[in-house]
Amino acid sequence: MGYIMSGSRHSRMNAIRIRKENQIYSAEEKAALAMFNYEENKAKEAKILEDMRRLVDRTMGPAPAGEAGGGGGEGGGGAE
């Protein structure tokens, strides 16, 4: 013989379950949004850095080939 949960208790348990699921989903969404923002900021920073390099090259002329830190190579000094 099984007992049936009362309607008010059942709806309350469902509300708690849904609230917990929403917390989990919002935490996952928050992590995904943080990663997306990080990638966008990184790309934006790389573009600004490249624009500054072009401006310096245009103003002062390109750096000689043997000079350290000279123009446009990948992995140049920058914050990551």
Helices and strands as residue ranges (DSSP letters): H 7-60
